[in-house]
Amino acid sequence: MASSRRLEESNSQEKPPNNFSYERYSISESNSDETAGDEETLLNSHSDQASSNGGEPSTTIDPFVPFDDLPDEDRNILTLRAIAIGLLCGGLVNASNIYLGLKSGWTAGANIFGSIVGFAVLKSCSKYFSGVPILGGAFGPRENNIAQTVATAAGGLSNVFVSAMPALYQLNLMQTPLQDFWRITILTALGAYFGLFFATPLRGFFVIHAARELQLVFPSSYATATTIRSMHLAVDGAHLAKKKMRALSLGFVFATVCRVVSQFAIGIFWDWHPFTWLYLVTGSKAFLGLESWSWFIEWSPAFIGSGMLVGMNVSLSFVGGSLLAWGIIGPFLVHRGIAFGRPATDDYAWDGYMSYSSLAPEFTSPDHPSPRYWLLWPGIACMIAVSFTELACQWRVFLLSGKVLWRGMSRTWARLRKCQRYQEISTDKYDLDDEHEGTAMRTADPAPRNEQVETWMWLPGLIAILFITCIVMKMEFNMPVFEVLLALFLAFFFSFLAIQATGATDITPLTAASKASQVILGATTCGPGWTLLQAQRLNLIGGALSSIGANQSADLTGDFRVGFLLRTSPKLQWFAQSIGTLVAVFLAPSIFVLFSTAYPCILEPSPDSCPFGAPSVSAWRAVAVAVTSPDFTLPATSKWFSIFFAVFGASMVLVRHCLWTGNWEWMRKYHPNMMIISLAFLLPSTHYGTAMTIGASIAWAWHSQSPRTFATFGSAVAAGFMAGEGIGGVVNAALTIMGVDFDKIGTTFLCPAGSC
């Protein structure tokens, strides 16, 4: 999810639970806490059996202390089988994320998926191939953690391919993804390894020394560690994992088959258009008016699965935002002649069926905007305001972070001086600060010295990346060294913010990071000497570099948090992260090339029709144009409403943080998620929120009737649905490239104007 969910970024207001993320608009509404709770229920349900076999699982767990009830693993845990399973899981999630991200901006992390599949497959290998080299041998929680770590790294780096990269092509700033394959791969590698090398030394600070003081729980990472622990501690852990794996596999196969088969009869098996049906039966043009605003149901397993994970609050916020944007504001704008649409078809039988989602030049002017263009700016403004307000509400975390960092630097400086001529200087005055807070507040690193990541392993790499980035960006993209260094500094700065925010709230604020980067970079390219195309290219590439670095740092620090709880060797985790990242560097661009080749509309700024809404792309492109165009103007009414909506969104965040406290804290679960409401303004379709609400309703009913089975199977089924539909989308893209014409082979029966 990483809600994260890996929407650009999503769950309390930015990166959804279980590593869900809105382009990682990266959300995270503490559904991950619920997941952790469910796994604890599972663990406790087996505690009596475990105790009878010598295990002593804790009934009360300190989230800042490593688990002390896991079995030892004497053999090497960085095994080929763990790496292979991790790469397979990460590859599936990576492909799924690019599909889902281009659809709606949502991506999901591979943590839970990799944990469950890793356990089920590797446990079976250890049992049935015990005498076979490589496949057989003992299997424990730390090897499980290695598989999950590889999966997380291999499943990452997709966010830039559902946001900044398509925006470059929509503005005609590069050639084609296939022609530019090595250029975009190099850009991805530079951002990815900057994030990897930069995150490595931050483990000690954010995971060990400052975690308790700053209350950096990393909820999704904690849920992942608890999931692995529960499966390995339970007496019937293997049986439990088999059941989870069976549920995940069934969900995966069902979703894959649905996505492929539905292409042959999309109006029957996938999209249901009740207003079209009513028009065909009654002939009333009023139903065409409702159909014009894209009010229909899409039976998408991926978004039903995401609804099961993120819960009712996020889902209803999505539907509420869609209703506000496309059911109230949009029709009002058209009725008053403020925004305009165009006929969706030339077929006279469908006269009155309109399209209100055009971003063509004639519909993006201040005097003649489409509803989509008019609503785009309030959505972006509110997203940015909400992101920065959320960060501001974490001021105590940042203040404490500065205090802890200053104390550590002071202690280090004092010891350095003590080693020189100032023998009389002691570090006691700094150590007293720690003693004042009590020894119980300190956390010891469970990894011995020989298992730590050595400085020589990451520091030369970080320095080399800085130099290589400056050279490559200058040669490949004609980006001045100053701009490159500024982009890297922004990646450095926003990595700190992203890690702290993710650890404290499970929210990865990539919306704030990416948009702030674009604004700052735009300010440096607005003077003379810069052509418009050059300024826009550097804005998007620099913003992408900053976003990749910050996202990668947050994800990998979260992985270190899982390893800390499970007492996994940080050095072996680092090697696993490096391997997964290397694969993702080539895999993510390849999948993007596949989709853009099969569906060229992804690269068009305003296609007549496209199966991918790509809201993150629209946001990145809009900000790049706004901060680089000297004569850029907005519709006046949209501008003033954007200001109002941004203030309203920020106020709602303050209400949630400041008013719903103490006895009123229960109100938070009912408080609207303004990030998701803003997202609905960017998506000219309502079916994603509808599908998520269906999934959330299923999860609520299932949990109400059978909490135990939901805790066992709920997240597995949801993960299977999401990964399965993504892979089905990849299969459809491959079939399209091979020349399969679904429109000719299949039928568009029950689709409006013969098109779904």
N, C-alpha and C positions, 0 to 999 in steps of 0.2 A: 506497500500500500508502500514499509513504506510503504496509505491510504495513504510502505509506502510506500496506500495506496498512494514508485515508484514512481481528481483531475489534476497544468504545467507545474501542474504542480500539484493529498487533501484530506485531517478530518476535523478538527475543531474549527478551524477556519481556513486551513491551507493544505494539509496533506492527509488523506483519509487513513483510517485505522488499517491495521494489518498491512501497512505500507502502501495504502492506496494513495494516489496522488493526482491532483488536477494539474496536468503538465507539471504535474506537481506543481493546477491552481491550487503540484504538487500538491487537501483538506486534512484534518484528522480529528474527528469528534470523539474522542476517547472511547471508541468502540474497542480499541485494543485493550483497554482496561477490562472490558467485559470478556474479551477473549481470554485474557490472563485469568480472570475469575473462573471461567469455564474449565480451563485446564487445571486450575487448582482443585476444582470440584472433582475432576477425574482422578487427580492424584490422591486426594483424600479418600475417595471411594475405594481405593486400593490399599490404603495405609495399613489396615489390619492385616491383610494378606502379606504385605511387604514386611511388616514387623515380624510375622511368624517365620519368615525366611531370613531373618537377620538384618533386614533393612530397617532404618529408623527415620522415615521421612519426617521433616519438621511440620508441626501444625501451624507454627507462626514463622514466617520467613521475612528476614530483613532484606529488602531489595538491594542494599548496598554491600552485602556480604556474599561471597561466592557460595554456591551450594556445596555442602560438606558431606552429602550422603550418596554421592555417585561412586560407582566402582572405578578402581584404578585401571588404566590401560597401559600395559608395559610395552606393547609393540608400536611400531611407527603408525601414526594416524593419517599422515599425508599419503594416502594410498592411491594407486591408479583407479581402483574401483570407485572410491569416493569422488575423485576428480571427474571421472567419466559421468557418473550419475549427476553430479553438480552441474557439469556443462550441459547435459541433456535437459535438465530442469530449467536452467538459466536460458538456454536457447528457446525453449517453448515459451517461457514468459516474455522474452525479448520480442519474439515475433508477435505474441499476443498484445503486448504493450503498444507496438507501433500501429497495429490494427485498431485497437481501442482508442489510442491517443488521437489518431487521425479522425476517428468517428466523433469523439466527444471531448477530447482533452484529458481523459482519465487514463492513468497507468497504475499498475500494481506491482508491489515488490514480490520477490521470489522466496521470502523467508519461510513462511508456513508451508508453501508448496514444496520447497526443497527439503524441509524437515521431515514431512510426512512420507514423501516418495523415497527420500534417502533412507529413512528407517526401514520401510517395508522392503525395498529392494536389497539393501545391504544386509539386513537381518536374514533374509532368505538365502543370500549368497553364503553367509557364514554358516548357515545350517545345512544347506544341501550341497555345497561345494567345499566342505571343510578341508579336504585333502588336496584341493586344486590350488596351485600357486596363483597369486594375484586375486582370484575370485574369492577364495576361502579365507579362513582365519577368524579370530575373535573380532567382535564388533561392539563398540561402546558409544557413549554419548558424545565423546570428543571427536571421534571419526565422523559421527553424524553431523556435528557442528562444522567440520571441514567441508562436507558435501553441501551443507546449507550455505556456507560462506562462498564457495565457488559458484553456487547457483545465484546468489545475490549479485555477485560481481558480473557474472556472465549475462544476467538478466537486466543489467543497468544500461545507461547511456542512451536510452531510447527517447528521453525527453526532448532533446534538441531536434530530433527528426519528426516530431509532431508539432514543432513550434517555429524556431528560427530558420531551420534549413528550408522547408517549403516556402517560407516567406521570401527568401532570397530569390527563388525561382519565380515566384509570383510577381516580383518587381523587376524581373528580367536582369538580375544582377550577376547571374552565372549562366552557363550553357545548359547542359542537361545533367541530371544525376549520374547517368551512365558515363558521360564524358568526363565528369568531374569526380569520378569515384575516388581516385587516389587523393585528390585535394580534400574532400570531406572526410576521408578516413584519417588523413594526417591531422586535420583539425580536431577530430574526435580523440585521437590518441594523445595529442598535446594536453587537452583539457582533462582527459581521464587520468593520465599519469601525474599531472600536476596535483590533482585531487588526491591520488593515492599517496604520493610522497609527502604531501602537506599534512594529510590526516594521520600519518604514522606517529609522529612525535606528540600529537594531541591526545593519544590514548592515555598517557600518564596523567594528563591534566583533567580531561573531561570524564574519564571512566574511573580513575583511581582517586586522585588527590582531592578534586573539587566536587565529585559527584554528590556526596552527601550534603555538603554545605550548600550547593546550588540546587539540590533536589532534582538531579538529572537522572530520572528513572529510565528514560528511553522506553516508553510503554510497549511499542511494537517489538523491540528487541527483548524486553523482559518476557513478553508473551511467547516469543519464539523459544527462548531458553527454557521456559516452563513447559512448553509443549514437548521438547526433546527430553527433559527430565521426567515428565510424567510417563512417557512411553517406555523409558529405560528402567524406571523404578518399579512400575507395576509388575506384579507377578505374571499377569497375562498381557504384558506390554506388547509382545509379538502378535498376539491375537488381536489386541486393540488396534495396532498399526495396520494389520491386514484388513480389518474392517474399514478403517479410515481410507486405506489405499483402494479398496474395492469401491467405496462410495465415490472417491475422487475419480477413479477410472471410468466408472459408469457415467458420471457427470461429464467427463471429458469427451468420451465417445459420443454420447447423446448430443452434446453441443456441436461437435465437429460435423456429425452427420446432418444435423438440422441446418447448419450454416450452408453446407454444400448442396443438399437436396432442395432447400428452399429457393435457391436461385432459379430453379426450373418452374416454380409456381409461386412467385414471391408474394402475390396478392392473396394467396390461400394459406400458405404455411408460415409466412413471416410477418408481413404488414397487413393489419386489418384496418380498413377505412370505413367505419360505420356511416359517416356522412355521405360517402360515395354510394354506399349501398342504399341509403334512404333516397338519394337523388335518383338512382336508377329505378327505384320502385315508385316514387311519387312524382318525379319530374320537377320538384320544387327547387328553384334557383337559390333559395335561402340556404340549403344544405351545401351548395357549392361555395357559398361565402364562408361557411365554417371550415370546409375542407381546405380552402385557400390559406388558412392560418396553420396548416399542418397538424391539426388535432386528430391523431390516429394512434393506434396501439401497435407496437412492434414487439413481437415475442422473442426478444433477444436474451439468450441464456446468460451472456456475459453481464448485461446490466441487471438482470434478475439476480444473478449471483452477487454482483457488487451491492445491490440493495440489501441482500441477506447479511452482508458484512458491515456496511456502514450504518444500518439501522434506520428507524423511522424518521428521526429528526432531519437527517441529511436528505432523505428521499422526499419527504413532504416539503422541505425547503426548496428542492429542485422543482417540484410540481407547482408550488406557490409562486416561485419566480417566473416560471413559464406562463402561468395564468396571468400574473401581473403584466408581463411584457407582451405576450402574444394573444392574450384574451381581453385585456383592458386598454393598455397604453397604445399598442399598435393599431387596433381598430379605431380608437379615438383620433389618432393622428391622421389616418386616412379619411375618416369622416369629416374632419375639420380642414382638410386640404393642406395639411402640414407635411405629410409624407405621401409617397405615391408608389403604386405597383404597376405591373404590366401583365397582359394576358399570358397565362401559362401554356396555352396551346392555340393553334390556329383552327382547330376543329370546331365548327359551328355548334355541334351538339354539346360542346362543353363551354359555350359562351357564358361568361360570368365566373369561370375558374381562373383565379389570379395568382401571380407570384409576387410576394412581398420581400423576397430575400436577395434581390440583385445588388451586387457591388460593382456593376459596370460603371464606366465614367459618367454616363448620363444620370445615374442614380446616386452619385457620391458628391454632388455639388451642394453648396449651402442652400440654394433655392429650390432644388428638386431632389431631395434625398429619398431613398427607400426606407421603409420602417426598420429594416435591418441595420442600415448605416446610421440612422438616427439613434437607435437603441444601443449601438456598439459603444458609443462614448460614455453614456452613464454606467454601463457594465464595467468598462475598463477603469473609470474613475473610482467607482465604488470598490473594486478589487484592490486597487493600489491603496486607497484610504484604509480599508479594513486590514490589509497586510501590515502597514506601518503602525496602525493603532494597536494591533495584536503585539507587535514587537515592543511598542512603548509600554504596554501593560506588563511586560516582563522586565521592567527597569530594575527591579530588585535583583533579579538574576544577573543582569549585566553589571550592576554595582558590586555585588558579591564577587562576581568573576574578576572584576578589576582588582578588588581587594586581595583575593587569593593569588592572582597573578603577580601583583606588586610584592606581596610577602615572599613569594617564591623567588622572584628576581632579587629582592633585597638579601635574602639568605644566601643565594648563590654568589652575589657580589661580595658579601662579607667574608665568605669562605675563601674566595679568590684572594682577597686582600690579606686574609690571615696567612695564606700560604706564602705571601711575599714578606715585606718588612714589617707589616703591622701585626706582629705576633700577639699583641695584647687585645686585639679586637676579637670579640666572641659573637657567635650567632644566638646567644641565649635570648636576647631581647626579641628576636623573631620567633624562636621556638616557644617562648612564653605565650605567644598568641595562640599556638596550637594547644598548649597545656590549659590555657584559660577556657578553651572550648571543651576540654575533657578528652580523655583518651578514647572514649567510646565513639567520638566523632571522627576518629581517624580510620582510614581503610588501608589495609595492607595489600600489596600486590601479590596475588597467589603464585605468580610465575617467577621461578628462580632466575638468576642472572643469565644463565646460559640459554634460557628460552626467550629472552627479550630480543626485540628487534634492535640490532646494533646501529649506532649512528652512521657508520660507513655504508650501511645498506640503503639508507634513504637520503642522506644529505647530499652526496655527490649527484644522485639522480635528480634531486630537486634543483640543484644549481645547473645541471646540464639541461634540464627541461626549460629553465628560464632563458638560457642562451639560445637553445635550439628554436624555441618559440619565436623569439625576436627575429632570428634569421629566416625561418620558414615563412612566417607571416608577412615579412617584407618581400620575399621572393615570390610567393604564391599569390598573395592578395594585395600586394603593394601597400601594406599597412605600416605606417611610420613606427619606429621603435617606441616613441613616446606613447602612442596609442596602445601598443602591445603591453607595455609596462603598466599603463593605467588599467587595462583590462585584467591583467594578472593581479594587480593590487586590489581591484574590486573583487576578484575571485577569492583572494586572501581574506579580505575584510568580511565578505558575505559568508565565507565558510565558517568563521567564528560565530556569526549570528545564526546561521543555519543549524550548526551543531548544538548550540545552546538552546535554541527554540525547539528543536526536535527532541532533545533530551528532556526538557521540562514539560513540553505540552504535546509531543508527537506531531507537531506542526512544522513542516519544512517550508519556510517562507520564500519559495522560489519566485512567486509572483512579485513580491517586493524586491527581491534581489535582481531579477532580470529586468524589470521595468526601471528600477533606479539606475542600473548599469546603462540602459539605453539612453536615459535622460542625461546622465553625466557625460557619456561618450558623445551624445548629440551636441552638447554645449561646446565641446572642443572642435567640432567640425562645421560650425555654423558661420565661420568667418570667410573672408575672401581666400581664394586659392584652393577651395574645395568645390568640385563639381557635385551636383545633386546625386548622381549615381554612385560616385565614390563615397560620399558621406553616408548614404544609406547602406552601402555594402559594409563599410567599416562599423557602422552602428550595429548591424545584425550579427556580424562575425565576432566583434568584440563582446557583445552581449551574450552570444552563444558560448564563447570561451569562459566567461565569468560564470554562467549558469551551470555549465558542465562541471567546472571545478568545485563549485559550492555543493552541487548535488552529490557528486562523487565523495567528497569529504564527509558529508552527513551520513551517507549510506555506509561507508566503510567504518566510520567511528561507531555506528550502531552495531556493526558486525563485531567489532572489538568488545563491545558491551556484552554481547551474547557469549563470546569466548571467555570473558572475565567471569561471568556467572557459572559457566561450566568448567572452569579451570583449564581451558585449552591453551596450548602454547601460542603466545602472540606471534612468535617467529613463523610457526607453521601456518597460522592464519594469514599472515602477511604474504607468504608464498602462495597460498590458495587464492587470496585476493588478486595477486599479480597475474596468476594464470587465468582466472575468470575475466579480469579486465582485458587481457590480451585478446581473448576470444571475442569479447563484446565489441572491441574496437573495430573488428572486421565484420562481425555479424550484423550489428545494427545498421551500418551503411548499406550492406547487401540487401537486407530486408526492405529498407527504404527504396532502393533502386528497383526492387521487384514490384513494390506497390505503385511507385510512380510510373513505371513502364506499363503496368496493366491498367492503371487508372490515371491517364495524363491530366484529368480534371483537377487532381490534387495540386498541380503546379499552375493552374489558371486562377487569376484573381476573382473572376466572376463567371464560372461555368453555368450553362443553362441547367444542367442537372449533374449531380455527383453523389455517389453513395457515402461520401465522407464530408462531414460538416466542418472539420478542422477549426474549431473555435480558437485554439491557441495560436494558430497561424494567423488568423485575422487580427488578433490582439497584438502580436509582435509586429506585423506589417503596419498596422494603424499607428502604433507608437513610433516606429521608424520614420514613417512619412511625416508625422506631426512634428517631430523634433528636428527634422532636417530640411523641411520645405519652408522657404522664406515667406511664401504667400499662402500658407495653409490657413484655412478658415473652417469653422464648424457652423452648422445651422444654429442660429441664435438660440432657438428654443431648446435644442439639444444641449448646448453649452450650459445654459442656466439650470436645466434639469440635472445635468451631470454634477454640477456643484452641489445642488440640493441633495442628490442621491448619495454623493460621497460623504457629506456631513451626516446624513441620516445613518449610513452604514457604520461610520466611525462611532456615532452616538450609541448605536445598538451594541457594539463591542464593549463600550464603556459600561453600559447598563449590565451586561452579562458579567463583567469582571468586578464591578464596584457595587452594584445594587443587589445582585443575586448572590449574597454571601450569608454565612451564618444560618439562621433559621429559614432563609429564603433560597438556599442553595439548590433545593430540589427544583426550582424553576428553570435551571439551566438546561435540563433535558427537553424543555418545551420551548426554549428560546430559539428564534429563527436563526439559521446559519446564513449570514449575509454574504459570505464568499460564494456559496452555492446559488443563492438568489441572484447574485451578480452574474454568475456563469450562465444562467438561463437567458440573460439578456444577449449573450453572444451567440447562442445556438438558436437558429431559426426553426427549430423543431421542438416538439413537446414530448416525443415518445421516449426519450431517454429517462426523463423523470418519472414517466408513467411506469416504465419497465422496472425501475429501481423501487418504486412504491409497491409494485406487485411482489418483488423479492423481499422487501422489508416486511410486508404483511404476512408472507409465507413464514418468514423467520419468527415473527412475533407469535403467530398461531402455533407453530411447531414448538417453540420454547415454552409457551403457556401449557401446552398439552403434555409435552414430554421433555423436560429440561435436560435429562440425562442423555437421551438419544441426540438431541440437538447439539449438546456439548461435544458428543463423539463425532457426529457426522456433518454438522452444519457447515463449518469452515471448509471441510474437505469437498463437499458437494459444490459449494460456491467457487472454490478455487478451480475445480474441474470444469465448471461451466465457463469461467472466464478464459482459462487457457484453451479450452476446446474450441470456443467460437473464434478466438484469435488464429488458431491453426487452421480452422475451416476457412477463414478469410485468406490465409496464405495459399491454401489449396485453390481457392477460387481465382486468386490473382495469377497463379501458375497456369491454370487452365485457360484463362483469358489470353495470356501471352502465347500459349500454344495454339490459339485460334478458335477456341470454343466460344461460340456466340450464344449466350444463354437466352437472349431475346428471341432468336430464331428457333432454337431447340425447345424452349419452354413456352410458357404462356403468361400474359399479364392480366389475365382475367380478374376482375374485381379491383383493378388498380385505376385510380382517377386518370382519365384521358389516356389510358393504355400505358401508363408509366408509374412505377413505384420507386 
